[in-house]
Amino acid sequence: MKIEVLGPPPTSGTRDAFVELALEGGAEMVPELAALDDASNVGEVKTILAKLGLPDAVFTSFEQSKGKAPKGSDIFASLVHAIREDGAYIEAGENDNLIVQKLVANPAAWAYSDSAFWIRTPIRCKVLLSTVLTRPLRILPLVIILSVGHCISM
């Protein structure tokens, strides 16, 4: 089955929030990734990268690009903030109506967008995630992830 996820471009605040709250927040729930984010010395960073199954070349590449040994948080951010570039993620612009049209055209597609749009739009969708919990006591109603196959006109 082909994966298709529609979302805003890198210039969008909604995408920034999704990356920070959903991708980073989710990654911090993986013990090795959380440890990488907190790692400060070279040995610790390399050990964690090995546990994650990443080659030494990852560390070396960062070291060469920065001109010094990277912190674990630098590698963590690069790994978890990345969006797929194999065609599965489609930048649908910042026009939420266009995202809905694309979702209606492909009921198997998924999308994320600013929740304010879905509150005021005349389309009801089965909400799969309407709040993102990233840290204790921090719940933000920010992003709705939905399957358009469950959208209907009101």
C-alpha positions in Angstrom: 0.0 0.0 0.0 1.4 3.4 -1.0 1.8 5.8 1.9 0.6 9.4 1.3 0.7 12.1 4.0 -0.3 15.6 3.2 1.0 18.5 5.2 2.3 22.1 5.2 5.7 23.2 3.9 8.7 24.0 6.0 7.8 27.7 6.2 4.6 26.8 8.1 4.2 27.3 11.9 1.9 24.3 11.9 4.7 22.1 10.5 7.2 23.6 13.0 4.8 22.7 15.8 4.2 19.2 14.4 7.9 18.6 14.2 8.5 19.8 17.7 5.5 18.4 19.5 4.7 15.2 17.6 8.0 14.0 16.1 10.3 15.2 18.8 7.8 14.4 21.6 7.3 10.9 20.2 11.1 10.4 19.8 11.7 11.3 23.4 9.5 8.4 24.4 12.1 6.0 22.8 14.7 5.5 25.6 17.7 5.5 23.3 16.7 8.6 21.5 15.9 10.4 24.8 19.4 9.4 26.0 20.9 10.7 22.8 19.2 14.1 23.3 20.8 14.3 26.8 24.2 12.9 25.8 27.1 15.4 26.1 30.4 13.5 25.8 31.7 11.8 22.7 31.9 8.3 24.1 28.3 8.4 25.3 27.0 9.8 22.0 28.9 7.1 20.0 27.6 4.3 22.3 24.0 5.5 21.9 24.4 5.8 18.1 25.6 2.2 18.0 22.6 1.0 20.1 20.4 2.7 17.6 22.1 0.8 14.8 23.6 3.9 13.2 27.2 3.7 11.8 30.1 5.8 13.0 29.8 7.7 9.8 26.8 9.6 11.3 29.0 11.0 14.0 31.9 11.7 11.7 29.6 13.5 9.2 28.3 15.8 12.0 31.8 16.3 13.3 33.1 17.4 9.9 30.2 19.7 9.2 30.5 21.4 12.6 34.3 21.4 12.8 34.0 19.9 16.3 32.4 16.9 18.0 28.6 17.2 18.0 26.5 17.1 21.1 23.9 14.3 21.3 21.1 17.0 21.0 22.5 18.1 17.6 22.2 14.6 16.2 18.9 14.0 17.9 17.3 17.1 16.3 18.6 16.2 12.9 17.3 12.6 13.1 13.9 13.3 14.6 13.1 16.5 12.7 13.5 14.9 9.3 10.5 14.5 7.1 10.5 11.7 4.5 11.8 12.7 1.1 10.8 9.6 -0.8 7.4 11.0 -2.1 5.3 9.7 0.8 5.1 13.2 2.4 3.5 15.7 0.1 3.8 19.4 0.8 0.2 20.5 0.2 0.8 24.2 0.9 -0.8 26.2 3.6 -4.3 26.2 2.0 -6.3 23.9 4.2 -9.2 23.8 1.7 -6.7 22.4 -0.9 -5.7 19.7 1.6 -9.3 18.7 2.0 -9.7 18.5 -1.8 -6.7 16.3 -2.0 -7.9 14.1 0.8 -11.3 13.7 -0.9 -9.6 12.7 -4.1 -7.5 10.0 -2.3 -9.5 8.5 0.6 -6.4 6.4 1.6 -4.3 9.5 2.2 -3.6 11.1 5.6 -3.0 14.7 6.6 -2.2 17.0 9.4 -3.1 20.6 9.8 -3.9 23.3 12.3 -6.9 22.2 14.4 -8.6 25.6 14.1 -9.4 24.9 10.5 -11.1 21.6 11.3 -13.2 23.2 14.0 -14.6 25.8 11.6 -14.8 23.8 8.4 -18.1 22.1 7.2 -16.4 18.7 7.0 -16.4 16.2 9.8 -13.6 13.8 10.0 -12.8 10.9 12.3 -10.0 12.4 14.5 -7.2 10.0 15.2 -5.1 12.5 17.2 -6.4 15.9 18.3 -4.0 16.6 21.1 -0.3 16.0 21.4 1.2 15.2 24.8 4.9 15.9 24.7 6.0 16.4 28.3 4.2 15.9 31.6 1.4 18.4 32.2 1.8 19.9 28.7 -1.1 19.1 26.4 -1.7 21.3 23.4 -4.7 21.0 21.1 -2.6 21.8 18.1 -2.6 19.2 15.3 -5.3 16.9 14.0 -4.2 13.8 12.1 -7.0 12.3 10.1 -7.8 9.8 7.4 -9.9 11.5 4.8 -11.6 8.2 4.1 -13.6 9.2 7.2 -14.5 12.7 6.1 -18.1 13.5 5.2 -19.8 16.7 4.3 -22.1 18.1 6.9 
